[in-house]
């Protein structure tokens, strides 16, 4: 399995990867770290989408 450099991917890519790999805690942590570092319109919009995906998943 290839290790992904989450710091190097775009906000959109990270959000989509998180939606596709809900079980990957490291991806969720990378997303939360990025949200804490700064908030962009892309991150804020994706946060709602991701929240809805997780709500359906759980």
C-alpha positions as a printed NumPy array, in Angstrom:
array([[  0.   ,   0.   ,   0.   ],
       [  1.39 ,   3.383,  -0.981],
       [  1.629,   6.034,   1.71 ],
       [ -0.004,   9.297,   0.638],
       [  1.474,  12.652,   1.558],
       [ -1.719,  14.304,   2.779],
       [  0.013,  17.656,   3.178],
       [  0.718,  17.713,  -0.556],
       [ -2.826,  17.064,  -1.817],
       [ -5.361,  19.811,  -2.427],
       [ -8.229,  20.458,  -0.045],
       [-10.65 ,  18.998,  -2.571],
       [ -8.562,  15.848,  -3.051],
       [ -8.187,  15.327,   0.691],
       [-11.919,  15.713,   1.23 ],
       [-12.796,  13.306,  -1.558],
       [-10.233,  10.785,  -0.321],
       [-11.757,  11.026,   3.152],
       [-15.246,  10.358,   1.774],
       [-13.957,   7.337,  -0.153],
       [-11.909,   5.951,   2.772],
       [-14.121,   6.575,   5.788],
       [-12.394,   3.899,   7.836],
       [ -8.946,   5.499,   7.517],
       [ -8.387,   7.357,  10.779],
       [ -5.13 ,   8.889,   9.523],
       [ -7.018,  10.602,   6.683],
       [ -9.605,  11.965,   9.092],
       [ -6.837,  13.275,  11.341],
       [ -5.093,  14.937,   8.384],
       [ -8.379,  16.618,   7.443],
       [ -9.005,  17.825,  11.006],
       [ -5.425,  19.113,  11.225],
       [ -5.931,  21.045,   8.008],
       [ -9.2  ,  22.505,   9.293],
       [ -7.43 ,  23.619,  12.465],
       [ -4.576,  25.123,  10.452],
       [ -6.807,  27.25 ,   8.244],
       [-10.306,  27.3  ,   6.875],
       [-10.959,  27.741,   3.211],
       [-14.28 ,  27.827,   1.389],
       [-13.448,  24.441,  -0.115],
       [-12.784,  22.898,   3.293],
       [-15.888,  24.396,   4.822],
       [-18.12 ,  23.149,   1.996],
       [-16.509,  19.726,   2.09 ],
       [-16.935,  19.542,   5.847],
       [-20.709,  19.526,   5.455],
       [-20.544,  16.91 ,   2.685],
       [-18.201,  14.749,   4.728],
       [-20.358,  15.113,   7.816],
       [-23.364,  13.929,   5.846],
       [-21.398,  10.991,   4.439],
       [-20.258,   9.959,   7.911],
       [-23.791,  10.354,   9.305],
       [-25.062,   7.929,   6.679],
       [-22.109,   5.585,   7.234],
       [-22.559,   5.392,  11.006]])
